[in-house]
Amino acid sequence: MDSFVRPQSTIKRPTQVSGKGYWSGTCVDVEFRPASENQGITFVRSDLPSQPRIKAAVLNRVKGPRRTTLVENGRSVEMVEHILAALKGLQIDNCEIWVNQPEMPGCDGSSVVFADALLQADRVEQRALNPYMIIDSVIRVGDEDCWIQCEPTNGSGLDLTYQLEYWQPSIGEQTYSLKITPSNFLDELASARTFVLESEANLMREQGLGQHVGYDEILVFGAEGPIQNKLRFSDECARHKMLDVVGDLALTGVDIHGKFTAFKSGHRLNAMMARALIERLEITTHSYSDYENRWFNKSA
């Protein structure tokens, strides 16, 4: 049991990130606040009179283009995947996220701004133990063109592989694998940025979307590579897609122990996998006293 169990955690003090939403261009303030044990991740819309709460749960996810949107009791928050990835990557399990707009800030298109803010708030362990699920069989969603699959793995932890194929030669084929730990997340994944093709960016601007977003705020790929920007990693696109997988799987609300392989998967398929995991696998919980007793007996 020991390798699968860890204490829950929250942050010691509030911390804030501000920026503009990619889609709306609206300025938004995000304040991360400590939360009690077993509360999980909850968004709070401070701009609305009743300050409605929206749980970060896969059952609250709704369909939407190019981003993850959550809705509960008719109130929504959108583009939450990079925030959720930062929390999950740093193993922060209980947190209230107070926001004054429905869309989260795009920042530089990665999770690094959120991760840095959370590090400044200091992670603190709590007495309750975090629930988890162990992948004990192969589960696959999608089709031949794009899919995501999980299977058992030796030991504990979340092992991810992302396989990317783009017809645009400046992106091409990329494969990236990583075992998700807080240090690996910070060093290898958190700073991987959102990317679009130049043709996609032009189309969105024609539709009135992303008018304020510059080439320094998102990776826009032309025929020769990023326009007026430089890659942080040679395989940054595959890494960012993996970052999205981490954020979307966080909607299960538990630690996941298994091996995942994603082929051209996006938010829709990631969410389908998260829902399949919740529906098919057992979630295991342990009391702290049970953990203490087993650890003590093992060590004696």
ZIJO-V630152 format. One record per backbone hydrogen bond with DSSP energy under -1.0 kcal/mol. CO is the residue of the C=O (numbers start at 1). NH is the residue of the N-H. E is the energy in kcal/mol with one decimal. If there is no record, write none. Layout:
co	nh	e
CO	NH	E
CO	NH	E
This chain:
co	nh	e
1	4	-1.8
6	130	-2.7
8	126	-3.4
9	93	-1.1
9	94	-2.2
10	124	-2.8
15	32	-3.0
17	30	-3.2
19	28	-3.2
20	106	-2.9
21	25	-1.7
26	21	-2.0
28	19	-1.9
29	100	-1.0
30	17	-2.6
31	98	-2.8
32	15	-1.8
33	96	-2.3
36	39	-1.4
40	95	-2.2
41	56	-2.6
42	97	-2.9
43	54	-3.1
44	46	-1.3
44	99	-2.7
45	48	-1.3
48	51	-1.7
52	45	-2.4
54	43	-2.9
55	57	-1.8
57	60	-2.0
58	61	-1.4
60	71	-2.9
68	79	-1.1
68	80	-1.7
69	62	-2.2
70	77	-2.0
72	75	-1.7
75	72	-2.5
77	70	-3.0
78	104	-2.2
80	84	-2.5
81	85	-2.2
82	86	-1.7
83	87	-2.2
84	88	-2.7
85	89	-3.1
86	90	-1.7
87	92	-2.9
88	91	-1.3
95	42	-2.3
96	33	-3.2
97	44	-2.8
98	31	-2.8
99	46	-2.1
102	78	-2.9
106	109	-2.8
109	194	-1.2
111	115	-2.7
112	116	-2.7
113	117	-1.9
114	118	-2.3
115	119	-2.2
116	120	-1.7
119	122	-1.0
121	12	-1.3
121	13	-1.0
122	12	-2.6
124	10	-2.3
128	8	-3.3
131	255	-2.2
132	284	-3.4
133	257	-2.4
139	150	-2.7
141	148	-2.1
146	143	-2.5
147	263	-3.3
148	141	-2.3
149	261	-2.8
150	139	-2.0
151	259	-2.8
157	258	-1.7
158	180	-2.8
159	260	-3.2
160	178	-2.6
161	262	-2.7
162	176	-2.3
163	264	-2.4
164	174	-2.2
168	171	-2.2
168	172	-2.7
172	166	-1.4
174	164	-3.7
176	162	-3.0
178	160	-2.8
181	185	-3.1
182	186	-2.1
183	187	-2.4
184	188	-2.8
185	189	-1.7
185	190	-3.0
189	192	-1.9
190	111	-2.4
190	112	-1.1
194	219	-2.2
196	221	-3.0
197	201	-2.6
198	202	-2.4
199	203	-1.9
200	204	-2.4
201	205	-2.1
202	206	-2.0
203	207	-1.3
204	209	-3.0
205	208	-1.5
210	213	-1.0
214	217	-1.8
219	196	-2.5
220	227	-2.7
221	198	-2.7
225	222	-2.8
233	236	-1.5
235	239	-2.1
236	240	-2.6
237	241	-2.1
238	242	-1.9
239	243	-2.3
240	244	-2.2
241	245	-1.6
242	246	-2.3
243	247	-2.2
244	248	-2.7
245	249	-2.8
246	250	-1.2
248	251	-1.3
249	252	-2.0
250	253	-1.6
251	58	-1.9
255	133	-2.3
257	135	-2.6
258	159	-2.5
259	151	-2.1
260	161	-1.6
261	149	-2.8
262	163	-3.0
263	147	-2.0
266	270	-2.6
267	271	-2.3
268	272	-1.9
269	273	-2.4
270	274	-2.3
271	275	-2.5
272	276	-2.3
273	277	-2.6
274	278	-1.9
275	279	-2.2
276	280	-2.2
277	281	-2.3
284	132	-2.0
287	291	-2.0
288	292	-3.0
289	293	-2.5
290	294	-2.2
291	295	-2.6
292	296	-2.7
293	297	-2.5
294	298	-2.2
295	299	-1.9
296	300	-1.6
